[in-house]
Amino acid sequence: MSTSIEKLYHIYLEHPFVQTDTRKLCAGELFFALKGANFNGNLFAAEALERGAIAVIVDEDTPFQDDRIIRTNNVLETLQELAGYHRRQFKIPFLAITGSNGKTTTKELIHAVLSSRFKTYTTEGNLNNHIGIPLTLLKIRKDAEIAVVEMGANHQQEIAGYCRYVQPTHGLINNIGKAHLEGFGGIEGVKKGKGELYDNLRNSGGCIFINSDLDYLEDMSRGIEKRYRYGTGDADIIGSILSNQPFLTVQIKQPESVGTIHTHLVGDYNLPNVLAAVAVGTYFNVPAEKIREALEAYTPSNSRSQLIHWNSNEIILDAYNANPSSMKAAIQNFVHYPGRNKILMLGAMAELGDESIAEHRQLVELIGQIKWSEVVLVGGDFGNIDHPYMYFPDSDLAAQWFEKQHMKDSTILIKGSRSGKMEKIIRSCLLS
């Protein structure tokens, strides 16, 4: 049968659980039969019904009849339309976050702060794409007081598309860096693509949280009247680094009531992320003490600047994402990080297009300016340029080498793009 979004929404309200994977499907959930280049959810419609799906949304004819089958022209578009319809039922702040580096950490910190006072819903993990964002919206319940939605993008018009159904009231672009250059067509394309969030808020009269230390954000946000600034000077929220040995300690100078924040974050590049969370919390009247407590309680996970103690070694595991901007920041931070026998283990950077070889070469030149105990490069275009360092085609081979070294009293930075799975290098060691 076919149905309208309004009728589908009534089904959703009675059974507000959405699934796109039959392996995770529970009885009473709605199953959306998404399809892509390598999968077709329509083929699993019968299995979804056997598992007790309350409704199965498909966009291909099924070889059987069942009243629970809902036929639509495009399952993905229907999922997004349903998410947009659900979002429009709320009259609460919706804060959208995007950027090139650190947006997930920023989102997590903001969520920690807001949750100390409000019933806050947010993106789980990095479900920040055309499927993850509508699923995030459909997990928001009636008790919501604030929603925080992370938006990832690798090409233009992607953020604009998300905004059509997220309808953000507030927005934050944490930075613009050399990420997804292949899809965006260069750094100016990244600015234009990420700036689509500003375009939406400019047109809707929304409010932005802006890092006043980044002049290009000021240029990109011209015409947006409602703004709340954070940075190291000349801002509504002002802060600076007290120390970074090993964890980042931040002094909030304005408002003074927040005071000193002792985080569990590694790297001075996390200062803007902390200040963003303080700014959002202060703007929404979260008490200063709750802001400080929330940020001090937050511990990073999922290979994002995790500090791991293993035998007599310290490992900074930052294997969730990598691009030229974040690589440079991580290496420069590691130079000043306290520790002996410093070892770099870097995975290749993905989605850089025609600039990939040049960017990997520049990174090797940066590495060469510093004396390291060891440098190991893994995968991708590190294998297509000349360098004097140890090289492995993939993280599995690098892991085999690592296991044989029996390292002691070393400080190790492991960083790379998600596709490189650099966390594999230490997995067996940590389990042993």
C-alpha positions in Angstrom: 0.0 0.0 0.0 1.1 3.6 -0.3 0.6 6.3 2.3 1.2 10.0 3.0 3.9 11.4 5.4 1.1 12.4 7.8 -0.3 8.9 7.9 3.2 7.4 8.2 3.9 9.9 11.1 0.9 8.6 13.0 2.3 5.1 12.7 5.7 6.4 13.9 4.1 8.1 16.9 2.6 4.8 18.0 5.9 3.0 17.3 8.7 5.6 17.5 11.6 3.3 16.7 13.2 3.3 13.3 15.6 0.7 11.9 17.5 0.4 8.6 19.3 -2.9 9.3 17.3 -6.1 9.7 20.2 -7.6 11.8 19.4 -5.0 14.5 15.6 -4.9 14.0 13.4 -5.5 17.0 9.7 -6.3 16.9 7.5 -3.2 16.7 10.0 -1.0 14.9 9.6 0.7 11.5 12.0 -0.7 8.9 13.2 1.6 6.1 14.6 -0.4 3.2 17.4 1.9 2.1 19.6 1.0 -0.8 23.0 2.1 -2.1 25.7 1.1 -4.4 26.4 -2.2 -2.6 23.2 -3.0 -0.8 19.4 -3.1 -1.3 17.2 -3.1 1.7 14.1 -3.9 -0.4 15.5 -7.5 -0.6 15.1 -7.8 3.1 11.5 -6.8 3.4 10.3 -10.3 4.1 12.9 -10.8 6.8 11.9 -7.5 8.4 8.3 -8.7 8.6 9.4 -12.0 10.0 11.3 -10.2 12.7 8.1 -8.3 13.7 8.5 -4.9 11.9 5.3 -2.9 12.4 5.8 -1.4 8.9 8.3 -1.9 6.1 8.9 1.1 3.8 10.1 0.0 0.3 10.5 1.7 -3.1 10.5 -1.5 -5.2 7.7 -4.0 -5.7 7.8 -7.0 -3.4 6.8 -10.5 -4.7 4.3 -10.8 -1.9 1.4 -8.9 -0.4 1.3 -7.7 3.2 -0.7 -4.8 4.8 2.5 -3.8 6.6 4.3 -3.0 3.3 4.3 0.8 2.5 5.3 1.6 -1.0 7.0 4.9 -1.7 8.9 6.4 -4.6 12.2 6.8 -2.7 12.8 5.3 0.8 15.6 7.7 1.7 13.6 10.8 0.8 10.7 9.4 2.7 12.9 8.9 5.8 14.1 12.5 5.5 10.6 13.9 5.0 9.4 12.0 8.0 12.3 13.3 10.1 11.5 16.9 8.9 7.8 16.5 9.7 8.8 15.3 13.2 11.2 18.2 13.7 8.5 20.7 12.9 6.5 19.5 15.9 9.1 21.0 18.2 9.4 24.7 19.3 12.8 24.2 21.0 16.4 25.3 20.0 18.0 23.2 17.4 21.8 23.8 17.3 23.5 22.5 14.1 27.3 22.0 14.2 29.6 21.5 11.3 33.3 22.2 10.4 36.4 20.5 9.2 38.2 19.4 12.4 36.9 18.5 15.8 33.2 18.9 15.2 32.3 15.6 16.9 34.4 16.5 20.0 32.7 20.0 20.1 29.3 18.4 19.8 30.1 16.0 22.6 31.3 18.8 24.9 28.3 20.9 24.1 26.0 18.0 24.8 27.7 17.4 28.1 27.2 21.0 29.2 23.6 21.3 28.0 22.6 18.0 29.5 23.6 19.3 32.9 20.5 21.5 32.9 18.3 20.5 29.9 16.8 17.3 28.5 19.1 17.3 25.5 19.1 15.1 22.4 22.1 14.8 20.1 23.8 12.9 17.3 25.0 9.6 18.4 28.7 9.0 17.5 29.3 10.4 14.0 25.9 9.6 12.5 26.1 13.0 10.8 25.2 12.2 7.1 22.1 11.9 4.9 21.0 8.8 6.8 22.3 9.5 10.3 20.8 13.0 10.6 17.2 12.0 9.9 17.7 9.0 12.3 18.9 11.5 14.9 15.9 13.6 14.5 13.5 10.6 14.8 15.1 9.7 18.2 14.0 13.0 19.7 11.2 12.5 22.1 8.5 14.9 23.4 10.5 15.7 26.6 13.2 17.4 24.5 14.3 20.9 25.6 17.3 21.3 23.2 18.6 19.3 20.3 22.2 19.3 19.0 22.7 18.0 15.5 26.1 17.3 13.9 26.4 17.8 10.2 29.2 16.2 8.2 29.7 17.0 4.5 32.1 16.2 1.6 30.5 18.2 -1.2 28.5 21.4 -1.8 24.8 21.6 -1.2 25.0 18.8 1.3 24.7 21.1 4.4 21.9 23.1 2.6 20.0 19.8 2.1 20.3 18.9 5.8 19.1 22.3 6.9 15.9 21.9 4.9 14.7 19.3 7.4 16.7 20.1 10.5 15.7 23.7 10.4 18.3 24.9 12.8 17.7 27.9 15.1 21.3 28.1 16.1 24.5 27.1 14.4 28.3 26.7 14.9 31.0 26.2 12.3 34.1 25.4 14.4 36.7 25.8 11.7 37.5 25.4 8.0 40.4 23.1 7.1 41.7 21.0 4.3 39.2 18.2 4.6 37.3 16.5 1.8 39.1 18.6 -0.8 38.3 16.1 -3.5 34.5 16.5 -3.1 34.5 20.3 -2.3 37.0 21.2 -5.0 39.6 23.0 -2.9 39.6 25.1 0.3 37.3 27.8 -1.2 34.8 25.0 -1.9 35.0 23.8 1.7 34.2 27.4 2.9 31.3 27.6 0.5 30.0 24.1 1.5 30.3 24.5 5.2 29.0 28.1 4.9 25.7 26.8 3.8 24.8 26.6 7.5 25.5 30.3 7.8 23.4 30.9 4.7 20.4 29.1 6.2 20.7 31.0 9.5 21.2 34.3 7.8 17.9 33.7 5.9 16.0 32.5 8.9 17.3 35.1 11.4 19.0 32.4 13.5 21.9 32.8 15.9 25.5 31.6 15.5 28.3 30.8 17.9 31.5 32.0 16.3 35.2 31.7 17.1 36.4 35.3 17.0 40.0 34.2 16.5 39.2 33.0 13.0 38.9 36.0 10.7 37.5 33.9 7.8 34.5 32.9 9.9 33.8 36.6 10.4 33.9 37.2 6.7 31.7 34.1 6.0 29.1 35.2 8.5 28.6 38.8 7.3 24.9 39.7 7.5 24.1 37.5 10.4 23.0 39.8 13.2 22.6 37.4 16.1 26.0 36.1 17.2 27.7 35.0 20.3 31.5 35.0 20.2 34.2 32.9 21.9 37.9 33.1 21.6 41.2 34.2 23.3 40.3 37.8 23.2 37.6 40.3 22.2 34.7 37.9 22.6 31.7 37.2 24.9 33.6 34.1 26.2 37.3 34.5 26.6 39.7 31.8 27.6 43.3 30.6 27.4 45.5 27.6 28.0 47.1 27.2 31.4 48.8 23.9 30.7 48.7 20.9 28.5 50.8 18.3 30.4 49.3 15.9 29.7 45.7 17.1 29.8 44.4 20.5 28.7 43.7 23.0 31.5 41.8 26.0 30.4 41.4 29.3 32.3 38.1 31.1 31.5 38.7 34.8 31.9 35.2 35.8 30.9 32.9 35.0 32.6 35.3 34.6 35.6 32.7 32.5 37.4 33.5 29.5 35.3 37.1 29.6 36.5 39.7 26.9 35.7 38.6 23.8 33.8 40.8 20.7 34.1 39.8 18.6 31.1 40.6 15.0 30.1 41.4 16.3 26.6 44.9 16.0 25.0 46.1 18.7 22.7 46.0 22.5 22.7 43.9 22.3 19.5 41.0 21.4 21.8 40.9 24.9 23.3 38.4 26.3 20.8 36.2 23.2 21.4 36.1 23.8 25.1 35.4 27.5 24.6 32.6 26.7 22.2 31.0 24.5 24.9 31.4 27.3 27.5 29.8 29.7 25.1 26.8 27.6 24.3 26.3 26.8 27.9 26.5 30.4 29.0 24.2 31.5 26.3 21.6 29.1 27.4 22.0 30.1 31.1 23.6 26.9 32.3 25.2 27.7 35.7 28.9 28.3 35.6 29.6 25.5 38.1 27.6 23.0 36.0 29.5 24.0 32.9 32.9 23.4 34.6 31.8 20.1 36.2 30.4 18.8 32.9 33.6 19.6 31.0 35.8 18.1 33.6 33.8 14.9 33.7 33.9 14.4 29.9 36.3 11.7 28.8 37.0 11.3 25.1 36.4 7.9 23.5 36.2 6.2 20.0 39.9 7.0 19.1 39.5 10.8 19.5 42.6 12.1 21.3 42.5 9.3 23.8 45.4 9.1 26.2 46.2 5.4 26.8 48.7 4.1 29.4 50.2 0.8 28.2 53.0 -0.8 30.2 55.5 2.0 30.6 54.3 3.8 27.4 51.9 6.6 26.8 49.8 6.5 23.6 47.8 9.3 22.1 45.3 7.6 19.9 43.7 10.0 17.5 42.7 7.6 14.7 39.2 8.9 14.0 40.0 11.4 11.3 42.9 13.1 9.6 43.4 15.8 7.0 46.3 18.3 6.4 45.0 20.8 9.0 44.4 18.3 11.8 47.6 16.4 11.1 49.7 19.5 11.4 48.0 20.5 14.6 48.4 17.1 16.1 52.1 16.9 15.2 52.8 20.4 16.5 51.1 19.6 19.7 53.0 16.4 20.1 56.3 18.3 19.7 55.6 20.1 23.0 53.9 17.2 24.7 56.0 15.9 27.6 57.5 12.5 27.1 60.5 10.5 26.0 61.3 8.5 22.9 58.6 10.1 20.8 57.3 7.9 18.0 55.0 9.0 15.2 52.7 6.5 13.5 50.7 8.2 10.9 48.1 6.9 8.5 47.4 8.4 5.1 44.9 11.2 4.6 41.9 10.4 2.5 39.7 12.4 0.1 42.3 15.0 -1.0 41.9 14.5 -4.7 44.5 16.0 -7.0 46.2 17.7 -4.0 46.8 14.4 -2.2 50.4 13.8 -3.3 51.4 17.4 -2.5 49.7 17.4 0.9 51.4 14.1 1.9 54.7 15.5 0.7 54.3 18.7 2.8 53.4 16.5 5.8 56.6 14.5 5.4 58.6 17.8 5.1 57.0 18.9 8.4 57.9 15.6 10.1 61.5 16.0 8.9 62.0 19.3 10.8 61.8 17.4 14.1 63.9 14.6 15.5 61.9 11.6 16.4 62.8 8.2 17.9 60.9 6.6 15.1 58.5 7.5 12.3 56.1 4.9 10.7 53.9 5.9 7.8 51.0 3.7 6.8 49.0 3.4 3.5 47.7 5.6 0.8 49.9 8.2 -0.8 52.6 7.8 1.8 53.6 4.9 -0.5 53.7 7.1 -3.6 56.3 9.7 -2.4 59.9 9.5 -1.4 60.7 9.6 2.3 63.3 8.1 4.6 60.8 6.6 7.0 59.4 3.1 7.6 56.4 2.4 5.5 53.6 -0.2 5.6 50.8 -0.6 3.1 48.1 -1.1 5.8 47.6 -1.0 9.5 47.5 -4.8 9.8 51.2 -5.0 8.7 52.0 -2.0 10.9 50.4 -3.8 13.9 52.6 -6.9 13.2 55.7 -4.7 13.3 54.5 -2.9 16.4 53.9 -6.1 18.4 57.5 -7.2 17.8 59.1 -4.0 19.1 58.3 -4.5 22.8 58.4 -0.8 23.4 59.2 0.7 26.8 59.2 4.2 28.1 58.0 5.6 24.8 55.4 8.3 23.9 53.5 7.4 20.8 51.1 9.4 18.6 48.9 7.3 16.4 46.8 9.3 13.9 45.2 8.7 10.5 42.0 8.9 8.5 39.1 6.6 9.6 39.6 4.5 6.5 43.1 3.6 7.6 41.9 2.0 10.9 45.1 3.0 12.7 43.6 1.8 16.0 44.3 -1.7 14.9 48.0 -1.1 15.5 47.6 -1.3 19.3 44.5 -3.4 19.7 46.2 -6.7 20.2 48.8 -5.2 22.6 46.0 -3.7 24.8 44.2 -7.0 24.9 47.3 -9.0 25.8 
